[in-house]
Amino acid sequence: MIENLLFELEMAAPQVILGLVNGAFYALLSLGLAIIFGMLNVINFAHGAQFMMGAFVAWMLLAWAGIPYWGALVLAPLIVGAFGVVIERTMIARLYKLDHLYGLLLTFGLALIIEGVFRNAFGASGLPYAPPAAFNALNVDIAIMFLPGYRVWVVIASLLVCLATWLVIEKTKIGAYLRAATERPELVQAFGINVPRMMTLTYGAGVALAAFAGVLAAPIYSVNPAMGANFIITVFAVVVIGGMGSIMGSVVTGFGLGLIEGLARVVYPEASATVVFVIMAIVLLTRPAGLFGRG
Amino acid sequence: MSLNRRTLLAGAAALPALGGLPFRSARAQAANTIRIGVLNDQSGTYRDLSGPGSTQAVQLAVQESGITQRGVTVEVVQADHQNRPDVGSTVVRQWIDRDGIDVVVDVPTSSVALATNTLVREKNKVFLNSGAATSDLTGAQCSPNTVHWTYDTYMLANSTGGAMVRAGGKSWFFITADYAFGHALERDTGNFVKAQGGEVLGSVRTPFPGTTDFSSYLQQAQRSRAQVIGLANAGGDTINSIKQAAEFRITRGGRVKLAGLLVFITDVNSLGLEVAQGLVLSETFYWDLNDKTRAFTQRLGAMPGGIRPSMVQAGCYASVLHYLKAAGDMGVAAAKASGADAVTRMKAMPTSDDAFGEGTIRADGRKIHPCYLFEVKAPSESSGAWDYYKLLGTTPGDQAFRPIADGGCALVRS
């Protein structure tokens, strides 16, 4: 009996850890979505495409300019974030006065166009991007499993960035302005704060988070134009479960759902892609505003 | 949030596919015009190995057939089926009913190929399949209007699976894409393994589409203590599985081997040799195989995205070339009047082309040619871009495919 239990634990432990790695991506991506939605009231459907752009920019930096992973980790989010700023200024800013649906449709269209352009330029099957050898020092090689150091790094990096983002929004003056502008933009504007510029930068920051996740993902997943589309549907479910616009909600839910998905892969693999949506349905029925949402 | 991305995508992309055809007034069906429709994945995971490259290959076949010098016009159009049977069926129906298409070419993705197979037979046109894997096209669902040119699940299982067992890989664990194609490939390979005295220790079914992280499944496979992990999947799934197997050092120590049951050269290019080296795979065409395949690749010219032709694209070239020979032989009017007659004529003539060499087409529609077992080179062995394979062995055509009596094809029994 106890032996059986031990065996089950031994089976489950690696899956829990691997689930955390996936959760790290969910958390980063849903965090960006939550910030954008909270501030701009825009459902950013282009988030997956921007995640993909982050991975591609990392590849371009390496292949064309010889800039290695660490450089890409800083540069790619800046480049893609700047692209986000341009998109916000030229297109999204015109839609704030309209219904949510327009922002959703615009960003959805943008996602299709961006993916199409990358598909034409780089093909559909993807490009290679090797994990930096330096991470081998973090390799965990124990009896029950081998965990590549790079995956350990992904969890650490994601946690650090999530924590930093939370601190900025909850504990700094800029964060206070941001939260105030979300509630009463006219009033904050009246105090002399440039709200439109703040919204632009917020969108840029959300997009940069997506690109950062993209760079993190490049050594693990195939760098191809559809890589964001594969992720984004699950990430939207994470955002809905966590509560639209809730920072803490998206981080906790991201990691939590990664864990649950990981366990589903051992218990009932066929359902591992569906389990997140089942949870979403249950949450929507019992707490429509999400686990951390302000109903 | 109830907006379904796939539904939107399908709706948006199906419109241009149906409306953008160059000939609206094709009702006239000029007696000496042959119309060829290339139907494949133009936007998804199979775009590189089929896609616009297949159309380019078909155009080369038209040019080299010499049929146009004899006053016959050949028109080539293409459409995206998005790997969805419903989209594919709509295109094929419109093509045949409205646009007077005589030949449908390529059609990767087994489910779409089977739907096309039924439709083309109903309308008595010609279906030259290159891209799909299912051996049902020449088995239970064989059709007098269909030729299955390039490869199938039986051939892959036979070649890759057989070779791995002979090399000592007796116990297997499968990572299987959870849909018809994955199940068929797992079944066919499992049968081979067992027939040769091996055993299947287990399998895990991964949701399709939508799985990007295979590390959990790889760990489960490793825990089974199987000697061979068989990847019964394709495209992006295979790429992610192999990439993550390298990351998790699944094959370190050489005790466990990875068998990619359907790997295309475009997948190897995507993985890079560093990760893909040592992988054993089966194909029926490799651009650098011999002088003829190199000459064919040269004539094809620059491909979209800088790729070298895949076996699927080569199959589109060779099958259309052979069809045009048959049509020229029997007369264009007769070939257009009955697709079944045209295919019968194709079966009666030996095939010969630079991509596959000499071959034949069997009564059940199966094209017969050798199958090659390749190993992916190490970076140090490769002389540059697209120099990826070394030849391990060749299965002659008469042994590479399922024996005609075992397929259960009604055309054979009658």
Chai-1 contact restraints between the chains, C-beta under 6 A:
chainA,res_idxA,chainB,res_idxB,connection_type,confidence,min_distance_angstrom,max_distance_angstrom,comment,restraint_id
A,P14,B,Q219,contact,1.0,0.0,6.0,A-B,restraint_1
A,Q15,B,S216,contact,1.0,0.0,6.0,A-B,restraint_2
A,L18,B,S215,contact,1.0,0.0,6.0,A-B,restraint_3
A,L18,B,S216,contact,1.0,0.0,6.0,A-B,restraint_4
A,N22,B,D213,contact,1.0,0.0,6.0,A-B,restraint_5
A,G123,B,D48,contact,1.0,0.0,6.0,A-B,restraint_6
A,G123,B,G305,contact,1.0,0.0,6.0,A-B,restraint_7
A,A124,B,T45,contact,1.0,0.0,6.0,A-B,restraint_8
A,A124,B,R47,contact,1.0,0.0,6.0,A-B,restraint_9
A,A124,B,D48,contact,1.0,0.0,6.0,A-B,restraint_10
A,S125,B,D48,contact,1.0,0.0,6.0,A-B,restraint_11
A,S125,B,T266,contact,1.0,0.0,6.0,A-B,restraint_12
A,S125,B,S270,contact,1.0,0.0,6.0,A-B,restraint_13
A,G126,B,I239,contact,1.0,0.0,6.0,A-B,restraint_14
A,G126,B,S270,contact,1.0,0.0,6.0,A-B,restraint_15
A,P128,B,L271,contact,1.0,0.0,6.0,A-B,restraint_16
A,P128,B,G272,contact,1.0,0.0,6.0,A-B,restraint_17
A,F146,B,F248,contact,1.0,0.0,6.0,A-B,restraint_18
A,F146,B,R249,contact,1.0,0.0,6.0,A-B,restraint_19
A,P148,B,E247,contact,1.0,0.0,6.0,A-B,restraint_20
A,Y221,B,T212,contact,1.0,0.0,6.0,A-B,restraint_21
A,Y221,B,N240,contact,1.0,0.0,6.0,A-B,restraint_22
A,S222,B,G236,contact,1.0,0.0,6.0,A-B,restraint_23
A,S222,B,I239,contact,1.0,0.0,6.0,A-B,restraint_24
A,S222,B,N240,contact,1.0,0.0,6.0,A-B,restraint_25
A,N230,B,T212,contact,1.0,0.0,6.0,A-B,restraint_26
A,V240,B,M1,contact,1.0,0.0,6.0,A-B,restraint_27
A,R265,B,S216,contact,1.0,0.0,6.0,A-B,restraint_28
A,P269,B,V204,contact,1.0,0.0,6.0,A-B,restraint_29
A,P269,B,R205,contact,1.0,0.0,6.0,A-B,restraint_30
A,E270,B,D178,contact,1.0,0.0,6.0,A-B,restraint_31
A,E270,B,R205,contact,1.0,0.0,6.0,A-B,restraint_32
A,A273,B,P207,contact,1.0,0.0,6.0,A-B,restraint_33
A,A273,B,G210,contact,1.0,0.0,6.0,A-B,restraint_34
